[in-house]
Amino acid sequence: MQRTSQHAAMLDDEARNAALSQVIEWERVDDDEDVLQDLARQPHERSLVVQSPGGSTQGKFRDASEVTHWELVEDEAKVLETTDVDGWCLDRSQLDLVEQANEDLKELRLLRSCCGRQGNHRRLEKAIQEFEVKLRVRRTWAWFPLTRYEWSGFEHEAPILTLDFRVPGVGALPTEDIHCDFGKDSFDLKVWNVEWPEDLGVKYHHRVKKTRLMRDIVPEQSYVEAVGDHLYVKMQKVFEPPHGYCAWHDLAAGNGRKPFRYDEEAPDGGLMDFLEGQYEKYEGHDSYRRDVGKAMEQVHRREPLRGIADTTN
């Protein structure tokens, strides 16, 4: 009886060691239904080693569905690696960018499948959506600009600046075909699968990217809206004391000077820092730097300033 108990304990130890040393290969299991069924019969949580081309990492899988999900993610990555959104082959430089975004997306999806807390699951879901857009952008090589638009809200005290782009049928497009990233003084608008009446049957992808906007905006309160053939980009202006919502004389500053922004926390409103930045930036423009130097002396002496002519262009 004692030998039988010892023999059973040895078998239990061997089974435990075999379970701990089980290895899941990174490559897809080729139609091995028996392996997945065997894993499904053991739904309890266990520690497994996942082998990848870059090495192995140890993590926990709750059941066989997570293993299946990992393999499906890898299969999807192999499909996405070689073609763009229109089904054309990508060149080597584009392929490298797609592979980077695809690897990031694959890891996020694996983390989501292993996540148990709702808060973390929501954060990972949001990150996955952002990377899906990033991957789609990198898989789109034929971008067409939208150069014509009407704008409103540029006057003083108007809180929202609106750009109106005429895009046929944009209001009927799926929400995932319209995306805009807003920054502190920039926006990047992307629209996929637009069909123009002049070229029926052909899908166009449009992109409008503007940097160094004339003044700052509030990214969290800016958004896009599609109605009929109109695509509206609505940007919330920054309230700048003591002037409020300032007027925009142009959409972007380009290579020119941006207007001075008042800083209520600085004793001089931030004017001296602004002038110092202008003086350092325009090295080689002697006449302009001379005027800026005079203005800095006046600020130091607390004398009123007049406008400085833009002689940098």
RAMOFEN-V948753 format. One record per run of one state. SS is the DSSP state (H for helix, E for strand, L for the rest). FROM is the first residue (numbers start at 1). TO is the last residue. If there is no record, write none. Layout:
ss->SS from->FROM to->TO
ss->SS from->FROM to->TO
This chain:
ss->L from->1 to->1
ss->H from->2 to->20
ss->L from->21 to->22
ss->E from->23 to->24
ss->L from->25 to->32
ss->H from->33 to->40
ss->L from->41 to->45
ss->E from->46 to->52
ss->L from->53 to->54
ss->E from->55 to->61
ss->L from->62 to->63
ss->H from->64 to->80
ss->L from->81 to->82
ss->E from->83 to->83
ss->L from->84 to->88
ss->E from->89 to->89
ss->L from->90 to->91
ss->H from->92 to->114
ss->L from->115 to->117
ss->H from->118 to->138
ss->L from->139 to->142
ss->E from->143 to->144
ss->L from->145 to->148
ss->E from->149 to->152
ss->L from->153 to->159
ss->E from->160 to->166
ss->L from->167 to->169
ss->H from->170 to->172
ss->L from->173 to->174
ss->H from->175 to->177
ss->E from->178 to->182
ss->L from->183 to->186
ss->E from->187 to->194
ss->L from->195 to->196
ss->H from->197 to->199
ss->L from->200 to->203
ss->E from->204 to->210
ss->L from->211 to->212
ss->E from->213 to->213
ss->L from->214 to->216
ss->E from->217 to->227
ss->L from->228 to->229
ss->E from->230 to->237
ss->L from->238 to->239
ss->E from->240 to->240
ss->L from->241 to->243
ss->E from->244 to->244
ss->L from->245 to->251
ss->E from->252 to->252
ss->L from->253 to->270
ss->H from->271 to->281
ss->L from->282 to->285
ss->H from->286 to->300
ss->L from->301 to->313
